[in-house]
Amino acid sequence: MINIPNLKHVSGELNVMGNQEVNESHFPSLETIKGDLIIAKSGFKKLPPKLNHIGGRVIISKSDPQSLVNDLIRASENGMIQGGNYFCD
């Protein structure tokens, strides 16, 4: 399992695809990701609480929770996600 409570910035992509044991609570301080956020089929149910900028795409699965999809829609509408939202399947 991964737990990075002090991580604030990722200068590239963050990829936890398929890792059901990893979720938003493992990144409580994360504010920015300059690349893609790939969380398809992971344990994410929403975006990390302090995340305010994603420079790339967000990639999820059609089977991911609706709560995550709703969070991504709000983030996109607020201009937080620069590259758009995509389904991997």
C-alpha positions as CSV (number, residue, x, y, z in Angstrom):
1,M,0.0,0.0,0.0
2,I,1.1,3.6,-0.7
3,N,0.6,6.4,1.8
4,I,2.3,9.8,1.2
5,P,0.7,12.2,3.6
6,N,3.2,15.1,2.9
7,L,3.2,14.9,-0.9
8,K,2.0,18.3,-2.2
9,H,3.2,18.4,-5.8
10,V,3.8,15.8,-8.6
11,S,5.8,17.2,-11.5
12,G,4.8,14.3,-13.8
13,E,1.9,11.8,-13.9
14,L,0.4,10.0,-10.9
15,N,-0.6,6.5,-11.9
16,V,-2.3,4.1,-9.5
17,M,-4.4,2.3,-12.1
18,G,-5.8,-1.0,-10.8
19,N,-4.5,-0.6,-7.3
20,Q,-7.7,-1.0,-5.2
21,E,-5.8,-0.4,-2.0
22,V,-5.0,3.2,-2.9
23,N,-7.5,6.0,-2.6
24,E,-7.8,9.7,-2.0
25,S,-7.1,9.4,1.7
26,H,-3.5,8.4,0.9
27,F,-2.8,11.8,-0.6
28,P,-4.3,14.3,2.0
29,S,-1.9,17.1,1.2
30,L,-1.7,16.7,-2.6
31,E,-2.4,20.1,-4.3
32,T,-1.0,19.9,-7.9
33,I,-0.2,17.3,-10.6
34,K,1.5,18.7,-13.7
35,G,0.8,15.5,-15.8
36,D,-1.9,13.0,-16.0
37,L,-3.8,11.5,-13.0
38,I,-4.5,7.8,-13.8
39,I,-6.9,6.4,-11.2
40,A,-8.9,3.9,-13.2
41,K,-10.0,0.8,-11.3
42,S,-8.2,2.1,-8.1
43,G,-9.8,2.7,-4.7
44,F,-10.6,6.4,-5.4
45,K,-14.1,7.5,-4.7
46,K,-13.4,11.2,-5.1
47,L,-10.4,13.4,-5.8
48,P,-7.9,14.2,-3.0
49,P,-9.3,17.0,-0.7
50,K,-6.6,19.6,-1.4
51,L,-6.1,18.9,-5.1
52,N,-6.6,22.1,-7.1
53,H,-4.7,21.6,-10.4
54,I,-4.2,18.8,-12.8
55,G,-2.1,19.8,-15.8
56,G,-2.9,16.7,-17.9
57,R,-5.8,14.3,-18.3
58,V,-7.7,12.3,-15.7
59,I,-8.2,8.7,-16.7
60,I,-10.8,6.6,-15.0
61,S,-12.9,3.5,-15.7
62,K,-16.6,3.3,-16.6
63,S,-16.9,1.0,-13.5
64,D,-15.5,3.6,-11.1
65,P,-17.9,5.0,-8.5
66,Q,-20.4,7.7,-9.6
67,S,-19.1,9.9,-6.7
68,L,-15.7,10.0,-8.5
69,V,-17.4,10.9,-11.8
70,N,-19.4,13.7,-10.1
71,D,-16.2,15.1,-8.5
72,L,-14.4,15.1,-11.9
73,I,-17.3,16.9,-13.5
74,R,-17.2,19.6,-10.9
75,A,-13.4,19.9,-11.1
76,S,-13.7,20.2,-14.9
77,E,-16.3,22.9,-14.7
78,N,-14.1,24.8,-12.3
79,G,-11.1,24.7,-14.7
80,M,-9.1,22.5,-12.4
81,I,-8.4,19.8,-15.0
82,Q,-6.5,21.0,-18.1
83,G,-6.5,17.9,-20.2
84,G,-10.0,16.6,-19.8
85,N,-11.5,13.4,-18.4
86,Y,-11.2,10.1,-20.2
87,F,-12.4,6.5,-19.8
88,C,-9.8,3.7,-20.3
89,D,-12.5,1.2,-21.3
